[in-house]
């Protein structure tokens, strides 16, 4: 796992957890329930302040999401 040089902007803590979230993008992806947007979250372990960063997705993962629902 990649280590970040993270400092929480709210409490100046340096420990964090990483997470992932997927979301639909446009109208067609909402109709077919395909998550085309992917985000990585960084959450402070002390105050739980969370930041989201957009991550690139591949066409293959979008096709897999379409067939698995």
Backbone bond lengths (Angstrom), bond angles and torsions (degrees), N, CA, C in turn:
res aa  C-N    CA-C-N  psi(-1)  N-CA   C-N-CA  omega(-1)  CA-C   N-CA-C  phi
1 X - - - 1.449 - - 1.526 108.59 -
2 X 1.294 115.82 142.32 1.456 122.17 -178.31 1.527 110.00 -75.59
3 X 1.333 116.99 136.23 1.451 122.60 178.19 1.522 109.33 -95.73
4 X 1.320 116.26 131.46 1.460 121.72 179.45 1.524 109.87 -101.97
5 X 1.301 115.76 149.43 1.460 121.40 170.97 1.524 106.06 -90.16
6 X 1.341 116.29 74.66 1.460 121.97 -170.55 1.522 111.10 -100.28
7 X 1.330 115.33 135.40 1.456 122.42 170.23 1.521 107.10 -130.36
8 X 1.312 116.86 123.68 1.463 121.16 -179.18 1.530 109.86 -64.28
9 X 1.330 117.33 128.45 1.471 119.63 -179.90 1.531 113.19 -71.30
10 X 1.325 118.15 -14.02 1.473 121.43 -178.62 1.528 112.55 -92.40
11 X 1.372 116.84 -43.54 1.464 119.05 -172.97 1.532 113.95 -127.17
12 X 1.333 118.60 4.13 1.471 124.31 178.45 1.527 114.32 63.67
13 X 1.318 117.37 20.48 1.463 121.90 176.88 1.533 109.62 -76.37
14 X 1.343 117.71 154.12 1.464 121.58 -178.50 1.526 113.01 -112.11
15 X 1.334 119.47 -3.65 1.466 120.56 179.26 1.528 109.62 -98.55
16 X 1.325 115.84 142.34 1.455 121.39 -172.48 1.527 110.29 -152.00
17 X 1.329 115.89 167.16 1.464 122.51 170.47 1.523 107.84 -124.97
18 X 1.334 115.65 148.18 1.458 121.75 177.53 1.521 109.54 -105.03
19 X 1.328 116.33 144.83 1.460 122.09 177.40 1.514 109.80 -141.16
20 X 1.318 115.59 -180.00 1.461 121.42 -179.74 1.518 109.70 -138.92
21 X 1.323 115.88 147.26 1.458 121.55 177.91 1.518 108.49 -142.72
22 X 1.323 116.61 142.25 1.469 121.55 175.11 1.520 108.02 -119.56
23 X 1.341 115.25 147.77 1.465 120.91 -179.39 1.523 109.64 -144.85
24 X 1.331 115.73 159.26 1.458 119.69 176.25 1.520 109.41 -76.33
25 X 1.323 116.21 155.02 1.456 120.60 -178.40 1.515 112.07 -100.58
26 X 1.317 117.80 -77.85 1.453 121.85 -176.64 1.509 113.05 -107.05
27 X 1.322 115.78 -167.58 1.459 122.56 -175.73 1.524 112.64 -62.24
28 X 1.336 117.82 -47.82 1.463 120.21 -178.80 1.517 112.19 -64.10
29 X 1.325 117.52 -38.94 1.458 119.08 178.78 1.526 110.92 -67.71
30 X 1.330 118.11 -29.54 1.464 120.86 175.23 1.524 110.90 -70.44
31 X 1.332 116.93 -41.11 1.465 120.80 -179.86 1.523 110.72 -62.80
32 X 1.342 116.61 -44.66 1.462 120.86 -177.79 1.527 113.05 -91.69
33 X 1.336 117.90 4.55 1.465 124.19 178.47 1.530 111.55 54.60
34 X 1.334 116.06 51.31 1.463 122.30 177.91 1.528 107.70 -110.96
35 X 1.326 116.09 123.71 1.462 120.93 179.77 1.522 109.16 -86.21
36 X 1.333 116.20 102.68 1.464 120.98 -177.65 1.519 112.66 -94.94
37 X 1.308 117.85 -13.64 1.464 121.75 -179.18 1.527 108.95 -105.99
38 X 1.335 116.91 137.82 1.457 121.78 -179.78 1.527 108.37 -129.21
39 X 1.337 116.58 135.28 1.457 122.21 -178.72 1.525 109.88 -130.67
40 X 1.328 115.65 145.75 1.457 122.13 172.27 1.518 107.09 -105.96
41 X 1.324 116.23 134.41 1.461 120.03 178.74 1.523 109.89 -108.18
42 X 1.330 115.08 145.14 1.462 122.64 173.63 1.517 105.76 -121.60
43 X 1.353 116.65 118.26 1.459 121.49 -176.63 1.519 109.98 -117.63
44 X 1.310 116.94 127.57 1.459 123.12 176.87 1.527 109.11 -66.09
45 X 1.329 117.26 132.72 1.468 121.02 -179.45 1.529 112.31 -73.87
46 X 1.330 118.41 -22.12 1.458 120.63 -177.88 1.533 111.82 -85.84
47 X 1.334 118.10 -54.57 1.474 120.55 -172.76 1.535 113.21 -108.84
48 X 1.315 118.64 -2.96 1.473 127.18 179.65 1.529 114.15 64.21
49 X 1.327 117.97 19.41 1.456 120.90 172.75 1.527 107.60 -62.98
50 X 1.349 117.42 134.07 1.462 121.76 -174.82 1.521 111.00 -125.53
51 X 1.337 115.13 136.32 1.463 122.25 174.66 1.524 107.70 -119.40
52 X 1.335 117.04 143.72 1.460 122.74 178.41 1.518 109.75 -113.86
53 X 1.344 115.68 137.96 1.460 122.57 178.25 1.518 108.73 -126.03
54 X 1.322 116.32 130.35 1.457 120.95 -179.57 1.522 110.00 -70.09
55 X 1.342 116.17 136.15 1.451 123.54 -178.75 1.518 108.71 -118.34
56 X 1.324 117.33 147.28 1.460 120.68 178.16 1.524 110.26 -72.20
57 X 1.349 115.73 142.88 1.459 121.48 175.42 1.516 108.95 -117.44
58 X 1.308 115.97 153.56 1.464 119.87 178.50 1.523 109.62 -97.75
59 X 1.307 116.56 157.44 1.458 121.32 177.02 1.517 111.71 -62.18
60 X 1.343 117.36 -32.83 1.455 121.87 179.82 1.525 111.55 -64.44
61 X 1.327 117.40 -41.20 1.465 119.41 179.01 1.525 110.83 -67.68
62 X 1.342 117.65 -33.49 1.463 120.98 177.03 1.523 111.12 -66.80
63 X 1.323 118.08 -39.85 1.464 122.12 177.57 1.522 109.98 -65.86
64 X 1.334 116.97 -42.78 1.464 120.97 177.74 1.519 111.07 -60.31
65 X 1.351 117.71 -42.39 1.459 122.03 177.49 1.539 110.73 -61.27
66 X 1.316 117.21 -38.90 1.455 120.93 -178.54 1.529 110.70 -62.33
67 X 1.340 117.63 -43.41 1.462 120.45 -176.89 1.523 113.33 -80.48
68 X 1.323 118.19 -24.84 1.467 119.92 -179.54 1.519 112.32 -94.37
69 X 1.340 117.36 -14.61 1.463 120.89 177.14 1.468 110.61 72.68
